[in-house]
């Protein structure tokens, strides 16, 4: 400590005191013996001190090497016999599948015997509480998909206007093809001059594409209106007119309304070239159509 001054001297003295105190404590404090540690461990584990104090006796294996090998082989054979009593995973899965198939055949046979008594309400799926919940879930999902497909087909069959428009479009396509063939036969065959279409007239394929697009657009608009009506938007119903002022075939501005065709709208061209040419529609009554005036906001 020589040569230290001020705060350094104080720090050195404090360190010396701490070292002396630790030495005194280490001398007075004694470590626990092995017996005390064993008794504490026995108390913590809930065992009696008598059993814990008994020394562990390890029995020496006096068998020969051949005897040890034979004992090991016997143990392996016992394990193999024990495993053979249980089915392997693949066989167990196959057994479960066979049982499921047999249950399905029995249930289908019962359904065929029941008849129409259970099919009075086809919208409710048949629920059977079998042992396998996954099988019941698959049956219910398949039944719901079948019901959705039948409903969609019924809705498509109910849409008479769609079938009527498609039928008229197909007939119009055949009429345009026959007219084009007749015009081609009437042209003079001089040289290799090919007739060119004017800018106003389009090819039949382009006209068919345009008509198909117009019909699809009109059907989408009608579907949107039906969705809005089903959702109950009264404001949308008041602003949108009841019927769209377009031709049901070409989506042009409608000029006539056919009373016998459920008030379908036609332009002058489609009424003369398509509607009136049909033998079933010659006696239909058509009146002038005036589009309703839109209310200004």
C-alpha positions as CSV (number, residue, x, y, z in Angstrom):
1,X,0.0,0.0,0.0
2,X,2.9,2.2,-0.1
3,X,2.8,5.0,-2.6
4,X,-1.0,5.1,-2.6
5,X,-2.8,8.3,-1.7
6,X,-6.3,9.5,-1.2
7,X,-9.1,7.4,-2.8
8,X,-6.7,4.7,-3.9
9,X,-5.7,4.0,-0.4
10,X,-9.3,3.7,0.7
11,X,-10.1,1.2,-2.0
12,X,-7.1,-0.9,-1.1
13,X,-8.1,-1.0,2.5
14,X,-11.7,-2.0,1.7
15,X,-10.4,-4.9,-0.5
16,X,-8.2,-6.1,2.2
17,X,-11.1,-6.1,4.7
18,X,-13.3,-8.1,2.3
19,X,-10.6,-10.7,1.8
20,X,-10.0,-11.1,5.5
21,X,-13.8,-11.5,6.1
22,X,-14.1,-14.2,3.4
23,X,-11.3,-16.2,5.0
24,X,-12.9,-16.1,8.4
25,X,-16.2,-17.3,7.0
26,X,-14.6,-20.1,5.1
27,X,-12.9,-21.3,8.2
28,X,-16.0,-21.4,10.3
29,X,-18.4,-22.8,7.7
30,X,-18.1,-26.6,7.2
31,X,-19.3,-28.5,4.2
32,X,-22.0,-31.2,4.6
33,X,-21.0,-34.8,4.7
34,X,-22.0,-37.6,2.3
35,X,-24.5,-39.0,4.8
36,X,-26.2,-35.6,5.2
37,X,-26.5,-35.2,1.4
38,X,-27.9,-38.7,1.1
39,X,-30.5,-38.1,3.8
40,X,-31.6,-34.8,2.2
41,X,-31.9,-36.5,-1.2
42,X,-34.0,-39.2,0.3
43,X,-36.3,-36.7,2.0
44,X,-36.7,-34.8,-1.3
45,X,-37.5,-38.1,-3.2
46,X,-39.9,-39.3,-0.4
47,X,-37.9,-42.4,0.4
48,X,-36.9,-43.7,3.8
49,X,-33.4,-43.3,5.0
50,X,-33.0,-47.0,5.7
51,X,-33.4,-47.9,2.0
52,X,-31.2,-45.1,0.9
53,X,-28.4,-46.1,3.1
54,X,-28.2,-49.6,1.7
55,X,-25.4,-50.0,-0.8
56,X,-26.2,-51.0,-4.3
57,X,-25.0,-54.5,-5.1
58,X,-24.2,-55.1,-8.7
59,X,-24.3,-58.8,-9.6
60,X,-21.5,-59.9,-11.8
61,X,-22.4,-61.7,-14.9
62,X,-20.8,-65.1,-14.7
63,X,-22.2,-66.5,-17.9
64,X,-20.0,-67.4,-20.8
65,X,-20.1,-65.5,-24.0
66,X,-22.0,-68.3,-25.8
67,X,-24.7,-68.2,-23.1
68,X,-25.0,-64.4,-23.4
69,X,-25.4,-64.8,-27.2
70,X,-28.1,-67.5,-26.8
71,X,-30.0,-65.3,-24.3
72,X,-29.9,-62.4,-26.7
73,X,-31.2,-64.5,-29.5
74,X,-34.1,-65.8,-27.3
75,X,-35.0,-62.3,-26.4
76,X,-35.1,-61.3,-30.1
77,X,-37.3,-64.3,-30.9
78,X,-39.7,-63.4,-28.2
79,X,-40.0,-59.8,-29.6
80,X,-40.6,-61.1,-33.1
81,X,-43.4,-63.4,-31.9
82,X,-44.9,-60.5,-30.0
83,X,-44.9,-58.3,-33.1
84,X,-46.4,-61.1,-35.2
85,X,-49.5,-61.1,-33.1
86,X,-50.3,-57.6,-34.3
87,X,-51.2,-56.7,-37.9
88,X,-48.8,-54.6,-39.9
89,X,-50.0,-51.0,-40.7
90,X,-50.8,-51.8,-44.4
91,X,-52.9,-54.9,-43.6
92,X,-54.7,-53.0,-40.9
93,X,-55.6,-50.2,-43.3
94,X,-56.7,-52.7,-45.9
95,X,-58.9,-54.4,-43.4
96,X,-60.6,-51.1,-42.4
97,X,-61.2,-50.3,-46.1
98,X,-62.8,-53.7,-46.7
99,X,-65.1,-53.1,-43.7
100,X,-66.0,-49.7,-45.0
101,X,-66.9,-51.1,-48.4
102,X,-69.0,-53.8,-46.9
103,X,-70.9,-51.1,-44.8
104,X,-71.5,-49.0,-48.0
105,X,-72.9,-52.0,-49.8
106,X,-75.3,-52.8,-46.9
107,X,-76.4,-49.1,-46.6
108,X,-77.1,-48.9,-50.4
109,X,-79.1,-52.1,-50.2
110,X,-81.1,-50.7,-47.3
111,X,-81.7,-47.5,-49.3
112,X,-83.0,-49.4,-52.3
113,X,-85.5,-51.3,-50.0
114,X,-86.7,-48.2,-48.2
115,X,-88.1,-46.7,-51.5
116,X,-89.9,-43.4,-51.7
117,X,-90.7,-43.0,-48.0
118,X,-87.3,-41.4,-47.2
119,X,-87.1,-39.5,-50.5
120,X,-90.2,-37.3,-49.8
121,X,-87.9,-34.4,-48.9
122,X,-84.9,-34.6,-51.3
123,X,-83.4,-31.4,-50.1
124,X,-82.4,-32.9,-46.7
125,X,-79.4,-35.2,-46.9
126,X,-79.6,-38.6,-45.4
127,X,-77.6,-38.6,-42.2
128,X,-76.4,-41.9,-40.8
129,X,-74.3,-42.1,-37.7
130,X,-71.7,-44.7,-38.6
131,X,-68.5,-45.3,-36.9
132,X,-66.4,-43.3,-39.4
133,X,-67.2,-39.6,-39.4
134,X,-65.1,-39.1,-42.5
135,X,-67.3,-41.4,-44.5
136,X,-70.4,-39.5,-43.4
137,X,-68.8,-36.2,-44.3
138,X,-67.9,-37.5,-47.8
139,X,-71.5,-38.7,-48.3
140,X,-73.0,-35.3,-47.3
141,X,-70.7,-33.4,-49.5
142,X,-71.4,-35.6,-52.5
143,X,-75.1,-35.2,-51.9
144,X,-74.9,-31.4,-51.7
145,X,-72.9,-31.3,-54.9
146,X,-75.5,-33.5,-56.7
147,X,-78.3,-31.2,-55.4
148,X,-76.4,-28.1,-56.6
149,X,-76.0,-29.6,-60.1
150,X,-79.6,-30.5,-60.4
151,X,-80.7,-27.1,-59.2
152,X,-78.5,-25.4,-61.8
153,X,-79.8,-27.6,-64.6
154,X,-83.4,-26.8,-63.5
155,X,-82.7,-23.1,-63.5
156,X,-81.2,-23.4,-67.0
157,X,-84.2,-25.3,-68.3
158,X,-86.6,-22.7,-66.8
159,X,-84.9,-19.9,-68.6
160,X,-87.0,-20.1,-71.8
161,X,-85.9,-16.8,-73.2
162,X,-82.3,-17.9,-73.2
163,X,-83.1,-21.1,-75.1
164,X,-85.3,-19.2,-77.5
165,X,-82.5,-16.6,-78.3
166,X,-80.0,-19.3,-78.8
167,X,-82.3,-21.2,-81.1
168,X,-83.0,-18.0,-83.1
169,X,-79.3,-17.3,-83.3
170,X,-78.6,-20.8,-84.7
171,X,-81.3,-20.4,-87.3
172,X,-80.1,-17.0,-88.2
173,X,-76.6,-18.4,-88.6
174,X,-77.9,-21.1,-91.0
175,X,-79.9,-18.5,-93.0
176,X,-76.8,-16.2,-93.4
177,X,-74.7,-19.1,-94.6
178,X,-77.3,-20.1,-97.2
179,X,-77.6,-16.5,-98.3
180,X,-73.9,-16.1,-98.7
181,X,-73.7,-19.3,-100.7
182,X,-76.4,-18.1,-103.0
183,X,-74.7,-14.8,-103.5
184,X,-71.4,-16.5,-104.2
185,X,-73.0,-18.7,-106.9
186,X,-74.6,-15.6,-108.6
187,X,-71.2,-13.8,-108.9
188,X,-69.5,-14.0,-112.4
189,X,-66.5,-16.3,-112.6
190,X,-64.1,-14.1,-114.4
191,X,-60.4,-14.6,-113.5
192,X,-59.3,-15.0,-109.9
193,X,-61.0,-11.9,-108.6
194,X,-62.3,-12.4,-105.1
195,X,-65.3,-10.4,-103.8
196,X,-64.3,-8.0,-101.1
197,X,-66.5,-7.1,-98.2
198,X,-67.4,-3.5,-97.8
199,X,-66.6,-1.6,-94.6
200,X,-70.2,-1.4,-93.6
201,X,-70.8,-5.2,-94.1
202,X,-69.0,-7.7,-91.9
203,X,-68.3,-11.4,-92.3
204,X,-70.9,-13.8,-90.8
205,X,-68.3,-15.0,-88.2
206,X,-67.7,-11.5,-87.0
207,X,-71.4,-10.8,-86.8
208,X,-71.9,-14.0,-84.8
209,X,-69.2,-13.1,-82.4
210,X,-70.7,-9.6,-81.9
211,X,-74.1,-11.0,-81.4
212,X,-72.9,-13.6,-78.9
213,X,-71.1,-10.9,-77.0
214,X,-74.1,-8.7,-76.9
215,X,-76.3,-11.5,-75.7
216,X,-73.9,-12.4,-73.0
217,X,-73.6,-8.7,-71.9
218,X,-77.4,-8.4,-71.8
219,X,-77.7,-11.6,-69.8
220,X,-75.1,-10.4,-67.3
221,X,-77.0,-7.1,-66.9
222,X,-80.3,-9.0,-66.3
223,X,-78.5,-11.2,-63.8
224,X,-77.2,-8.2,-61.9
225,X,-80.7,-6.7,-61.8
226,X,-82.1,-10.0,-60.4
227,X,-79.4,-10.1,-57.7
228,X,-80.1,-6.5,-56.7
229,X,-83.8,-7.3,-56.5
230,X,-83.2,-10.4,-54.4
231,X,-80.9,-8.5,-52.0
232,X,-83.7,-5.9,-51.6
233,X,-82.2,-2.7,-52.9
234,X,-85.2,-0.5,-53.3
235,X,-83.2,2.5,-54.5
236,X,-81.7,0.4,-57.3
237,X,-85.1,-0.8,-58.3
238,X,-86.5,2.7,-58.6
239,X,-83.7,4.1,-60.7
240,X,-83.5,1.1,-63.1
241,X,-86.4,0.5,-65.4
242,X,-88.3,-2.8,-65.4
243,X,-87.1,-3.8,-68.8
244,X,-84.0,-2.9,-70.8
245,X,-84.8,-1.0,-74.0
246,X,-82.6,-3.4,-76.1
247,X,-83.3,-6.0,-78.7
248,X,-83.2,-9.5,-77.3
249,X,-81.2,-10.8,-80.2
250,X,-78.6,-8.2,-81.2
251,X,-78.8,-5.8,-78.2
252,X,-79.6,-2.8,-80.5
253,X,-82.2,-0.2,-79.6
254,X,-85.6,-1.9,-79.5
255,X,-88.4,-0.7,-81.9
256,X,-91.0,-3.4,-81.5
257,X,-92.5,-5.6,-78.8
258,X,-93.9,-9.0,-79.5
259,X,-97.0,-9.6,-77.3
260,X,-97.1,-13.4,-77.9
261,X,-93.3,-13.8,-77.1
262,X,-93.7,-12.7,-73.5
263,X,-93.2,-9.0,-74.5
264,X,-89.7,-9.7,-76.0
265,X,-88.2,-6.6,-77.6
266,X,-86.8,-6.6,-81.2
267,X,-85.2,-4.1,-83.5
268,X,-86.7,-3.6,-86.9
269,X,-84.0,-5.7,-88.6
270,X,-84.3,-8.8,-86.3
271,X,-88.1,-8.6,-86.4
272,X,-88.2,-8.8,-90.2
273,X,-85.2,-11.1,-90.9
274,X,-85.4,-13.5,-87.9
275,X,-88.7,-13.4,-86.0
276,X,-91.2,-13.0,-88.9
277,X,-89.4,-15.7,-90.9
278,X,-90.1,-18.4,-88.3
279,X,-93.2,-20.4,-89.3
280,X,-94.3,-20.6,-85.6
281,X,-94.1,-16.9,-85.1
282,X,-95.9,-15.6,-88.2
283,X,-99.2,-15.1,-86.4
284,X,-97.5,-13.3,-83.5
285,X,-98.7,-9.7,-82.7
286,X,-96.1,-7.0,-82.5
287,X,-96.6,-3.4,-81.4
288,X,-94.3,-0.3,-81.4
289,X,-92.1,0.0,-78.4
290,X,-91.3,3.3,-76.8
291,X,-88.5,3.2,-74.1
292,X,-89.5,4.7,-70.8
293,X,-88.1,8.0,-69.9
294,X,-85.4,8.0,-67.3
295,X,-85.9,10.2,-64.2
296,X,-83.4,12.9,-63.8
297,X,-81.5,13.0,-60.5
